[in-house]
Amino acid sequence: QVQLVESGGGLVQAGGSLRLSCAASGSIFSINRMGWYRQAPGKQRELVASITSGGSTNYADSVKGRFTISRDNARNTVYLQMNSLKPDDTAVYYCNVVTPNWYAPWGQGTQVTVSS
């Protein structure tokens, strides 16, 4: 059964840091590119960072230089280190595959709240 479980969110002051984790089960992790998405209230879900199985990364301009995505292929886990957090980073964060036309079932996500 395909399953994604995100964790590590919380409440942090602006300028603080958090590290998110995503444990992937089933055959998801065999898919080359994994990503972290976020959805703020009233906004569409957006891709903020992605990583291939070989370690190549991409970032949205809004998080470049502040967020770092990594993965442990042996543990089927993807991480997102978030530094210098801003109130605009407040959202529910999800992980999922990054493919042109398919998503795995979404997990419950993890709430990140950044206070000013």
N, C-alpha and C positions, 0 to 999 in steps of 0.2 A: 504494500500500500504506500502510495506517495504521500509524504508528509513533510511539512516545513514548520519548525518551531523556533521562533525568535525570542530573545531574552536580552536583558542588560539595560533596558531603558530606565528612565527615572526623571526626577526633578533636579535641575542644576542651574546655577546662576550663570549669567552671561560671562563668557571667558573660560568656563569650565570645560571638563572633558567627560566623555562616556565611551565605553566600549561595548558594542552590540555583538551578539553571537547568533548564528543561525545554524541549527542542526538539520541536515537534510537526510531523509530516509528514502528507501526505495531506489529507483533508478535515476533520480533527478541528477545526482552528482556526476553522472556519466556525461551529462550535457556540458558542452564546452564552457559556455559563458554563464556565470552566475552574477546576480546583481542585487543591490540594495535599492529599494524604492521607498518613497515616503508620500504620505497624503495628509495635508493640512486641512483643517475645517473649511469647507466651502470651495476647496480646490481639487483639481484632478490629481490622480496619482502620478508621480514623476520618478524617473530613474535618476539616481544621484551618483551611483558608482557601479562599475562592473569589473569582472576579472575573468580571464580565461583559465583553463586548466594549466596552462603554461606560465601563468603569472602576469600576463599583460593586462594593464589596467586602463580604465577610462573614467573620467569624472565630469559631472556637470560643472559649468563655470562657477556656479554659486557656492560650491564646496571645495573647489580646487585649492590645494595648499593647506587645507584645514582637515580634511577627511582622508583616511587611508583604508583601502579595502585589502583584505588578504584572505587566504584560504588554506586549510589543512586538508589535503586530499585524502590522507589516511584516516582522518576523523570525519570526513564528509561535513565539514563545518566551514562556514564563511564568517568573517569578522568585519566590523566597521569601527575603526578608531576615529572618534570625532573629537577634535580639539578646537579651541577658540570658538566655542558655541555661541550662537546669536539667537535672539528671540525668534527670528525668522526660521530657524531650524526646528521650531516646535511642530511636531507632526507625529503620526503613527508610522513607524518604520517597518517595512516588510522585506523579506528576501524572496527571490524567485529566479527562475531561469531568464535569460535574455535571448529570445529567439524571435524571428519575424512574425510568427503566427500562432504561437502556443504558449500558454502559461500552465504551470502546475497549479493544483488547488492552493489558494492563498491560505497562509497561516493566520493566526490571530493578531500578529503584529506585536510591536512593543512601543509603548508611548514614551516619547521624549518631550519634555517640557523645559524650556529655557526661560528663566525669569530675568527681567531687566534690572 
